Amino acid sequence: MTETPKNAAHPRTRAVHHGTRRSQYGEMAEAIFLTQGFVYDSAEQAEARFIETGPDEFIYARYGNPTSRMFEDRIAALEGTEDAFATASGMAAVNGALFSMCAPGDHIVASRALFGSCLFVLDLLAKFGVEVTYVNGTDLDQWRAALRPGTKAVFFESVSNPGLEVIDMKGVAELAHAVGALVVVDNVFATPVFSRAVEQGADVVVYSATKHIDGGGRALAGVICGTRDYIRKVVEPYLKHTGGAISPFHSWIMLNGLATMDLRVRAQAESAMTIAKALQGHRKLKRVIYPGLPDHPQHALAMEQMGSGGTMLALEIEGGKDAAFAALNRLRLISISNNLGDAKSIVTHPATTTHQRLSDADKAYLGITPGLLRLSVGLEHSGDLIDDLQAALQ
Ligand SMILES: *Cc1c(COP(=O)(O)O)cnc(C)c1O
């Protein structure tokens, strides 16, 4: 039984109700269908389902599951796409979105400022005969020069990790669509709350649900949002046969995460703004990088595209790695870790952890200096976070 709420116009309402499927028991909370498969009433029914699977019919958990379908329907409703496919991790989503659409000889244009594992996937595509051209994502002229008739897709992080560069989605989408290329966006830093990706021309939006959708750093998951044809005819066959399916238990965690995501992410972004303002001009800091600050190079674009600076900021400490490590080791409240979007604030030293494997030239290009710290602002009171950061910088 599927229940469609009648009054679900606002994203916050949809995030609580949309896609709920209730069994004959009428359970209040979303059920976890922890089952690998489904029983058929007859051999004929099994045969029919393998020929064509109806919207409320399931075969095997690697293909789909009622709990996971609730999560897919809910996130698609929030993102404004026709459909979505949930995956075991954010990387399974990036891999699934790109590999499922490509064949040898295809051409992809990607922004160079990408998460390390995303670069790995693009290198793998290149190994299988897909041509990948990298550009400076903030420079529309480079996109224009790299695109050509028949380019299959463009791929970029709408806000880059960890440099917080904001890419002009509308501008890139216009150029990409002019040559028939699909626009695939890794939208983690923008979050589904501040995303207007589809409105700005994205065809496919990918999330690591591990981040803001979970919001508690508990489980890995990912999701690909797009048209029904792309999700069910291109992505689903690829993922159901290559094994990137999400666990129904993780889908249930993410469903619950979505219900509170709007409140959490808005509070976190508000704190991020307060912290950025409080630390701006600090004598131990070379730079405070936050898209919500007017001195950010793409501040106006960030406001137009997201209406917020987001929940992430970067701090460049005077004195390089030694000073950065000393500050990290003096933090009492903020944890040294590498997740983001968590209720607990987390600080990362990208040069020695998440981006350690990049060459020095690539690090320099991406602004990953020895003094750079990435801060994921959590749900603690911003005053306590500012006290912790100021004490650590002394
Ligand atoms: C974390 C992250 C990913 C990968 O997600 P996982 O859930 O860890 O697999 C991809 N892209 C960006 C921008 C991320 O921050």
The ligand as an SDF file (V2000), in Angstrom:
LIG
                    3D

 15 15  0  0  0  0  0  0  0  0999 V2000
   32.0650   11.9260    0.6650 C   0  0  0  0  0  0  0  0  0  0  0  0
   31.9660   12.3500   -0.7230 C   0  0  0  0  0  0  0  0  0  0  0  0
   31.8310   11.4060   -1.7550 C   0  0  0  0  0  0  0  0  0  0  0  0
   31.8360    9.9190   -1.5040 C   0  0  0  0  0  0  0  0  0  0  0  0
   30.8110    9.4900   -0.6700 O   0  0  0  0  0  0  0  0  0  0  0  0
   30.8910    8.1320    0.2120 P   0  0  0  0  0  0  0  0  0  0  0  0
   29.5400    8.0310    0.8090 O   0  0  0  0  0  0  0  0  0  0  0  0
   31.9940    8.3310    1.2070 O   0  0  0  0  0  0  0  0  0  0  0  0
   31.1930    7.0100   -0.7320 O   0  0  0  0  0  0  0  0  0  0  0  0
   31.7350   11.8730   -3.0590 C   0  0  0  0  0  0  0  0  0  0  0  0
   31.7730   13.1960   -3.3370 N   0  0  0  0  0  0  0  0  0  0  0  0
   31.9040   14.1360   -2.3640 C   0  0  0  0  0  0  0  0  0  0  0  0
   31.9360   15.5790   -2.7370 C   0  0  0  0  0  0  0  0  0  0  0  0
   32.0090   13.7400   -1.0270 C   0  0  0  0  0  0  0  0  0  0  0  0
   32.1440   14.6800   -0.0730 O   0  0  0  0  0  0  0  0  0  0  0  0
  1  2  1  0
  2  3  1  0
  2 14  2  0
  3  4  1  0
  3 10  2  0
  4  5  1  0
  5  6  1  0
  6  7  2  0
  6  8  1  0
  6  9  1  0
 10 11  1  0
 11 12  2  0
 12 13  1  0
 12 14  1  0
 14 15  1  0
M  END
$$$$
